[in-house]
Amino acid sequence: MQIPFVQNIIQKHYSHFDEDEKRNVTIYLILEIMMLFVIGTWAFGFVYLKMWEMFWLVVFTWSGYAILFAGAVVWGMPFWIGRSAALLLALVITGVPPVFYGMDTMITVHLVFVPLATILLFSRKEKKQFLWYLGLFFVAFLVVIAWNLTLGPVYQVPAETFRIFNTIVTLDSMFISLYFAYFFFTQNAEFKDLLATEREKSDRLLLSLFPDSIAGKLRNSNQSIADSFDNVTILFADIVGFTRYAGNMSPNELVAMLDEIFSEFDALADKYGVEKIKTIGDCYLAVGGLPEPDEYHCQNIANMALEINQVIKSKYTTKYNLTLRIGIHTGQAVAGVIGNKKFVYDIWGDSVNIASRFEASGHPEKIHITQDVKNVLGDDYVYEDCGQIEVKGKGLMHSYYLLGRNETKATTDASLFLSNVSLNTEIPVNIQNI
């Protein structure tokens, strides 16, 4: 509840409090204003009813609240002192009238409101103090009941006066209950809004770190997630001679360069429906065909790699004198999230190791691919045969450089398509001219 006057007081005297304590001070000041208003109206009614014992009790209590309010507003009275005194005054103004007039007085209902006030005035760090105050109110309530059962009311008032007195207190009780209802409603709404906002932040963070389907699983479970994929295509892209850049650039310049380049790669990953897995220093790892299977995973990775090469040559070779090696392999892999701390979506398997080896054994500005990749891509692309290479843990493997799309085949396919369309098109006949 943001009230400018109250917020100014907090800023002036209680700015060193944390947010929970500031909330308690806000409620404390609002409740004091409410008590000054409510008890102040009582005074006129008691003068009219000539209930002088209640009038002087009200004067005492109202004066106490006025002093406490002034102490907080003007001098910044320590909160725990003001809170303790305010709760004791509340106990006096609600506990003494049943002793004066018996349990029949409606003011006894206020003994319920005082413990509710303690809920609002104690932070979550003050559980022990909160329970002490609740115990005090419980003892006071027992004393009031015991007094009435043994000694009875101190004062006897005419039935009409008592009826008017109870009517005034009932209206006051309604006012207080409405305030509590409004307060708890607004607090509930604020907490729900806060919870929804934090959930949205959490969801955005999850979606920035994990694919949609994996983020959904993580929301509903703290178990490790692992899925096996029969056909995925793995791309490794690595900056050639990165150690040289790291030695010649400041940390800020180096990070800015990597952020600029990898942001371009991220945009291409989105364009081709490829899942970025992570960056490892100057190496960029992306996979096609997961977490949702995609029959064109190899083509998407190939097209992304070709465009990455174009972007590097057109924008960053001149700007940073930078070149890139790319390695691609297609095959089986396992992907998922493991652990419960700083977890990431990662990929494992022999195919990942082979793609990494092909990247490391390639040449700058070249896209080094395996025989398996070429088999999937087929005649739609152009290759350069590199012969056999030694791959650690795998022995000799045939390798190729991916040079680009086969535009000739694409043109031929388009011509064949148009020819078939022409042959199958019916020629309209004008019957009148036959």
N, C-alpha and C positions, 0 to 999 in steps of 0.2 A: 504494500500500500504506500504509494508515493505521495506524501503531503509536503509541499514546499516548506512550510513553517517548521515542521518536525525535522525534515531533512537538513535544514539550516542549523538546527540545534545539534544534531548528530555530527554534522561537519565541523562545527565549532568546538564541541567538547568531547566527542566520542569517536573521532576519526580514526583513532588507533585500534578500534574494535574490528574483529572480523565480521563477515557478512551475517553470520548467525547471531552474533551479539548485537549488531546494529538493528537487526529485525526485532530482537527482544526490547531494545530501547524504544523503537518506534511504537510497538504495541503498548509498552508501559506508559508512554506519554499520551497516547490516544485514550487508554483506559482512565488515566487521571483526569483528562478533560471530560470524559463521560461521567465520572463520579462527581466532579465538581458541579456539572449541570444537574444530574439526577438528585444528589443530596441537597443542592441549593433549592430545588423546587420543593423538596420535602419541608424545608423550614417554614415556608409560607403556609403550607397545609397544617402544620402542627401549631402554629400561632392561631390559626383560625379555629382549630379544634381544642385549643387551650391544653394541649398535651405538653406541658413545659419540660417534663423529664426527657421527652424525645427531642424537643427543640434544642435543649442544651447539649444533648448527645450529638445531634446533627451539627451544631455550631462547632463543637470540638473536632468532629471528624472532618467537616468541610475545611476548617482552618488547617488541620494537619495535611490534607491533600494540597491545599493552596501553597503551604510552605514547601512541600516536596516538589511541586511543579515549578515553583520559583527557583528552588535549589538546583533543579536540573537545567532550567532555561538560562539562568543568570550565572550561576557559579559552577555548573558542571558537577554536581554532587555525585560521588561514587555510586555507580548503578546498583551495586548489591545492597548498599545502605537504603537507597530510595525504594528499591523493590521490597526489601524486608519490611520497612515501615508502612508502605502502602498495603501490603497483604495483612499486616496486623490491624491496621485501621479498618480494612474490609471485614476482618473477623469481628472487630468490635461492633461495627454498625449492623452486622447481620446476626451476631450471637447474643447481644444484650437485649434487643427488643423481645425475643421469646422469653427471656427471664423476666422482663417487665410485665408482659401481657399474656404469656402462655404460648403453647405450641399452636394455638388456633390462629395466630397472626400470620398473614400471608408473607411477612418478611422472612419467615423461616425458610421459604423456598430459596432465598438468596444464599443460604448455606450450600446449595448445589452449585451456584454460579462461581463462588470463590475458588473451589478446587479447579473449575474450568479455567479460571484466570491463570492458575499456576502452570497449566499446560502451555499457555502463550508466553509466559515470562521467563522460562528456563530453556537454555540451549541444550542440545543433545550431550554436551560435555558435563552437564550438571545433574546427572541422574540422582546422585546421592543427596544433594541439597533439595531436589524436587521431592524425593521420598520423605525427607525430614518434615517439609512443610505439609505434605499430605497427612502425615502422622499427627502433626499439630492440629490440623483442622478436624481430624477424626476425634481426637481427644476433646476438643472444644464442643463438638456436636454431642458427644456422650455426656459432657458436663451439663449442657443445656437440657438434655432429656432427663438426666438424673435430678436436676433442680426442679423441673416441672413435676416429676413423679413424687418427689419427697416434700418439697416446700410449697409448690404452686406459684402462681403469678404474684409478683410484688405489688402491682397496681390493678385496681378494678376500674374500668371505664364504662360509661353507659353503652348500651347495645348499639344505639344509632351512631355514636362516635366511633365505636369499634368497626362498624360496618363501613363508614366513610374512610377510616384509616386503612382498612383492608382493600377498599376500592382503589385508593391512591397507590398503595404498594403493588396491587395487581397490574395497574397501568404501567408502573415503573418496571415491574418484572417483564411485561411484554416488550417494553423498549429495550431492556438489556438482552432478552432472548433474541429479538430481531437483530441486534448488533452482532451477537455471537453467530447467529445463522448466516448473516451477510459476511462476516469475517471468514468463517470456515468455508463458505462457498467460494469466495474470491481466492482464498489460499489454495483450495482444492483445484480451482481452475488454473491458477498460476503454476502449481506443481505439475498438473497434467500438460500444460503448454511447455513447461521446461522439459518434462520427460519426452514429449513428442519432438522437441527441438534437438535434444541430445540423441534421440533415436535416429533422427535424420542425419545428424553429424556422423554417428556411428555407421549408418548405412553407406553414406558417401565415402567414408574412410575405407570400409570393407570393399566397396565397389572399385575404389582406386587401387586396391592391392590385389584383389582376386576377381576372377570371372564371376558373372552373375550367379551361375548355378552353384559355384563353390561358396560364394558369400552367403547364399541361402542356406546351405548345409551348416556353415559355421554359426549362423544365428541360432540354429535349433539344436546344436550338439557341440560338445567339447571333445569329441572323439577325433582321432586322426582320420584324415580323408585320403584315400588312395584309389585310383582307377587305372585299369590297364587298357591301352589302346593298341589295336593291331596295325593301324595305318596312320602315322603322323609324319610330318616333315619338319626337320629341325634346321634352323639357320643360326650360324654363328658369324657375327661381323666384328672384326677387330681392327683397331687403328694401328697402322704399321709404324714402328719406331716411337711408340708412346713414351718410352723412358726419356727420349730426347726432348719431347715436348715438356714433360714433367720437370726436367732440369732447367729449361730455358724460360718457363713461365711462372708467374706468381701463383699461389694456390687459388686465389679468386679468379684469375684469368683462366686457369686450367679448368676449374669447375664450370665457369661460364661457357667455355668452349664445348665441354662435354654436354652440358645442358642444352645448348643450341643445337648440336648435332643430333643428340638422341631424341630431342623433341620432334625433329623432322622424321626420325624413324618411327616414333610413336604414331604420328599422323598417318604414315604409310601403313602401319600395322592396322589401324582402324579402317583405312581405305580398303584393304584387301581381306579384312576379316581374320586377321592373324592375331594370335595371343602372344603379347609380350610376356616373357617369363621374368627376366631380371637383367640388370647390367652388372657385370663383374669387372670393376675397374673401367678399362676402356673397351671391354667386350660387350656386345649386345646379343642377347639370346632371345629368339622368338620361335614359335611353333605353330604350324598349321594343322588343323584337324582335331583340336581339343579346346575346351572340355566337351564341346559338341562335335561329333563326327561330321566331316565335310569331304565329299568325294573329290572336290577340286583343291584339296589342301596343298598338293605338290605344285600345281599351277599358280596358286595364290602366293606361295613362298617364292617361286621362281620370278613371278612378275614383281614382287616386292624387292627382291634382290637386284633385279635389273634397274628398277627405278632408284634404289639406293645408290647404285653406281653412278647413275646419271646425276643425281643430286650432289654427290661428293665431287664429281668432276666439274660440274657447272658452278658450284658455289664455294666449295671449301678447299679444293686443290690450290686455287689462287690465294684465297684468304688466309689459309693456315699452312699452305704447302703440305697438305694432308692427303694420304692415300689409305685405302682400306682393303683388307682381305676378307673374303666371304667363303664359308664352307657350308654345304648342304648335304643332308642325307635323309632318306625316308625309310621308315621301318616301324618296329614295335617300340613302345616305351611305357613307362608308368609315371603318372603325374598325381600330385596331391599335396596335402599339408600335413606336416608331422611336427611333434613337439607341442609345447604350450606356452612358449615364450619367444617373442620376436619371430613368429612363424610367417612363412611365405609360401606361395604356391610355386612348387618346383617340379622338375622332371628328371627322371633317372632312366638308365638302361644303356645297353650296348650301342643303340642308335645314336644316343647323345654323345658318347665317346667318339664314335666314328665321325660325326659331323664336326666335332672339335678338332680331331686329327686332320681332317681335310682342310679346315680353315688354316691351321698352323702350317700345313705343307703347301699351301697355295702361294700365289704371287700377287703383289699389289695390283689393284684395279681389276682383279680376276674373281670370277665366281666358280669355285672349285666344287664339282658335284660328283657323286658316286654313280656307278652303273645302274643302281636301283632307281635313282632319280631320273636318269636318262630314259630308262624303260617306261616309267610312268608318263613322262612328258611326251615321248614319242617324236613324231616328225613335225610337231607344231613349233619346235625351237631349233636353233642352230648351235652346233657344238664344235669344240676343238678337242680332238683326241689327244690325251696326255700319256697314254700307255699305262704301264703298271707302276704303282708306287708302293713302298713299304709302309704299312700302317701298324703301329705298335699294338701288339696283342692280337692282330688279325692276319698278319702276313701280307702278301701281295694283293692289291686290289686295283681294278681298272678304274681310271679317273678321267674326267672331262672338264673342260671349261665351258660354262654356259655363256654363249655370245649374244643371244637375243632371240626375238620371235622370228619364225620362218614366214616372212611376209609373202614370199612366192607361193607357199602352200595356202596361205590365207586367201590370196588373190584367186588362186585356182579353185579353191573350195567355193568362193563367192560366185565365180563364173559358172561352175557346175550347178550351183543352186539356182541361179537365174535361168540357166538353160532348161533345167527340169521344170521350172515354173512356166516357161514359155511353151514347152511341149505339152504340158497338161492343161493349158488354158484353152477353153473352147472359144472358137471364132464365131461371133454372132452372125446369123444369116438373115437377110432381108427377104422374106417370102414373096413380097410384092414384085421384086425384081427378077424372080426366077421365071 
